[in-house]
């Protein structure tokens, strides 16, 4: 996906999330973020939008600066949660659109450029938390387009879990292949006690576990927002269980 497509997705997902927040009781527990209420979810996402805007708009090249608690402060009143979320997302979208292609700023995942990283990361963080807000509101989860969902799977498998700071480890080395059935995308993960190494495509030998599904179903399951019922799991299902347990991207 191009930077402009990620920015468009960020804007659209922010609007959907704000719409779900407006329908939810601020004190309702978020089922996919067990320790959070809707109020907490909005404070987090709105704070992250404002935090990311600082790096993009100011071109900050180090990871320092105000943290989320300082950025959010007392936070919005319950009656203003949806509007506050919209405002933060709109400011981030504007900063990303105004930034030059050769923007220099701090980033933390592999990407063609810092601008590309921030646009992609914020699009997917907002999308996943939009799902959280819809579940908390008791709404039907809005579907994802297959290319966007596959892109989110790629960010998770090739970027986030491949960082050595993640908790995805396997005492006995093992492998897992993840395959989209509606997009031409396949990843093979090599898990050991040092972490995860991800390659694109299937390996020369069958993996210990192969997981196949529509991109949207893989996106939700691997990001801990849905169970594996919609997926086809071949061979050692325990490898997928280990992966999901260790990734645990539920926040809160």
C-alpha positions in Angstrom: 0.0 0.0 0.0 1.1 3.5 -0.7 1.5 6.2 1.9 -1.6 8.1 0.6 -3.7 4.9 0.9 -2.6 4.4 4.5 -3.5 8.0 5.3 -6.9 7.6 3.8 -7.4 4.4 5.8 -6.3 6.2 9.0 -8.9 8.9 8.4 -11.7 6.4 7.6 -10.9 4.1 10.6 -10.7 7.1 12.9 -14.2 8.2 11.8 -15.5 4.6 12.3 -14.0 4.4 15.7 -15.4 7.8 16.8 -18.8 6.6 15.5 -18.6 3.5 17.7 -17.4 5.5 20.7 -20.4 7.8 20.3 -22.7 4.8 20.7 -21.0 3.3 23.7 -21.3 4.0 27.4 -17.9 5.5 28.4 -17.7 3.1 31.4 -18.3 -0.1 29.4 -15.6 -2.6 29.6 -13.7 -3.3 26.3 -13.9 -7.1 25.8 -10.7 -7.3 23.8 -8.7 -5.0 26.1 -9.7 -6.6 29.5 -8.6 -3.8 31.8 -9.9 -0.9 29.8 -13.2 0.9 29.6 -14.3 2.8 26.5 -13.0 5.9 28.2 -9.6 4.3 28.6 -9.6 3.2 25.0 -10.3 6.7 23.7 -7.6 8.2 26.0 -5.1 5.8 24.6 -5.9 6.1 21.0 -6.4 9.9 21.1 -3.1 10.2 23.0 -1.3 8.0 20.5 -2.6 10.1 17.6 -1.3 13.3 19.3 2.0 11.6 20.2 2.5 10.5 16.6 1.6 14.0 15.3 4.5 15.4 17.3 7.1 13.3 15.5 5.7 13.9 12.1 4.8 17.6 12.4 7.9 18.6 14.3 10.4 16.2 12.6 11.7 15.0 15.9 14.6 12.6 15.4 14.8 11.0 18.9 12.3 9.0 20.9 12.1 11.5 23.7 9.5 14.1 24.4 6.2 14.0 26.3 4.7 10.6 27.1 1.0 9.7 26.7 0.0 10.6 30.2 1.5 14.1 29.8 -0.1 14.5 26.3 -3.5 13.4 27.4 -3.6 15.2 30.8 -7.0 15.1 32.4 -8.5 14.0 29.1 -11.8 14.9 27.6 -15.1 14.8 29.5 -17.3 11.8 28.7 -19.6 13.8 26.6 -16.6 14.9 24.4 -14.9 11.6 23.9 -15.9 11.0 20.3 -15.1 14.6 19.2 -11.8 14.6 21.0 -10.8 11.4 19.2 -11.9 12.9 15.9 -9.8 16.0 16.5 -6.6 14.1 17.3 -7.0 11.8 14.3 -7.7 14.8 11.9 -4.6 16.6 13.2 -2.5 13.5 12.5 -4.0 13.0 9.0 -3.2 16.7 8.2 0.3 16.4 9.5 1.0 13.2 7.4 -0.5 14.8 4.3 1.6 18.0 4.8 4.8 16.1 5.5 7.5 15.9 2.7 8.2 12.5 1.3 11.8 12.7 2.6 10.6 13.5 6.1 13.3 12.8 8.7 12.0 11.8 12.1 12.2 9.0 14.6 10.5 5.7 13.7 10.6 2.2 15.1 9.6 -0.3 12.4 11.1 -1.2 9.1 9.6 0.9 6.3 10.7 2.6 3.1 10.7 5.9 5.0 9.7 7.4 8.3 6.6 8.9 6.7 5.6 5.5 5.4 6.1 3.9 8.8 4.0 6.4 10.7 1.2 6.4 8.1 1.0 2.6 8.1 1.4 2.1 11.9 -1.3 4.6 12.7 -3.7 3.3 10.1 -3.5 -0.2 11.6 -3.4 0.8 15.3 -6.5 2.9 14.6 -8.2 0.0 12.7 -7.6 -2.5 15.5 -8.8 -0.1 18.2 -11.9 0.6 16.0 -12.7 -3.0 16.3 -12.3 -2.7 20.1 -14.7 0.2 20.1 -17.3 -1.6 18.0 -17.2 -4.7 20.2 -17.6 -2.5 23.3 -20.5 -0.7 21.7 -22.2 -4.1 20.8 -22.0 -3.2 17.1 -21.2 -5.5 14.2 -17.5 -5.3 13.4 -17.1 -3.5 10.1 -15.2 -5.7 7.6 -11.8 -4.9 6.2 -10.8 -4.8 2.6 -8.5 -7.8 1.8 -5.5 -5.7 0.7 -5.6 -3.6 3.8 -6.0 -6.6 6.1 -3.1 -8.4 4.4 -1.0 -5.3 4.8 -1.8 -5.4 8.5 -0.8 -9.0 8.8 2.4 -8.2 7.0 3.1 -5.3 9.4 2.6 -7.7 12.4 4.6 -10.6 11.0 7.4 -8.8 9.2 7.7 -5.8 11.6 6.3 -6.0 15.0 6.9 -9.6 16.0 10.3 -9.7 14.3 11.6 -7.1 16.7 13.8 -8.7 19.3 12.0 -6.8 22.0 8.8 -8.8 21.6 7.8 -11.8 23.7 7.4 -14.2 20.9 9.8 -17.0 21.8 9.8 -20.8 21.4 12.1 -23.0 23.6 12.1 -25.6 20.9 12.6 -24.1 17.4 9.5 -24.4 15.2 7.9 -22.9 12.1 4.5 -21.5 11.1 3.3 -20.6 7.6 0.5 -18.0 7.3 -1.3 -18.0 4.0 -4.0 -15.6 2.7 -6.6 -17.3 0.5 -8.0 -14.1 -1.1 -4.7 -12.2 -1.5 -1.4 -13.5 -3.0 0.5 -13.3 0.3 2.3 -16.0 2.3 4.7 -15.7 5.3 6.8 -18.2 7.0 7.8 -17.6 10.6 10.8 -19.3 12.3 10.4 -19.2 16.0 13.2 -20.1 18.5 14.5 -18.9 21.9 15.8 -15.7 20.4 12.6 -14.6 18.8 11.0 -14.6 15.3 12.5 -14.4 11.8 9.9 -13.9 9.1 10.3 -14.5 5.4 7.9 -14.0 2.6 6.7 -17.1 0.8 6.5 -20.7 1.9 9.6 -22.6 3.0 11.2 -25.4 1.1 9.8 -27.9 3.6 6.4 -27.9 5.2 6.1 -25.8 8.3 5.1 -27.4 11.7 1.9 -25.4 11.4 0.1 -23.8 8.4 -2.6 -21.3 9.0 -4.9 -20.3 6.0 -7.7 -17.9 5.9 -9.2 -14.8 4.3 -7.0 -11.8 5.0 -9.6 -10.1 7.2 -10.0 -13.2 9.4 -6.2 -13.6 9.7 -5.9 -9.9 10.6 -8.4 -10.2 13.4 -7.1 -13.5 14.7 -3.4 -12.7 14.7 -4.0 -9.3 16.3 -5.9 -11.1 19.1 -9.3 -9.6 18.1 -11.0 -12.9 17.1 -10.6 -16.6 17.6 -9.3 -19.0 15.0 -12.7 -20.5 14.1 -12.6 -19.0 10.6 -9.1 -20.3 9.9 -7.9 -23.6 8.5 -5.1 -24.9 10.8 -3.0 -27.8 9.5 -0.6 -29.9 11.6 0.5 -28.5 15.0 -2.2 -26.1 16.1 -0.2 -25.6 19.3 2.2 -23.4 17.3 -0.5 -20.9 16.5 -1.7 -21.1 20.1 1.8 -20.2 21.3 2.1 -17.3 18.8 -1.2 -15.8 19.7 -0.5 -16.1 23.4 2.9 -14.5 23.2 1.9 -11.7 20.8 -1.0 -10.7 23.1 -1.6 -7.4 21.4 -4.6 -6.5 23.7 -3.1 -3.6 25.6 -4.6 -2.5 28.9 
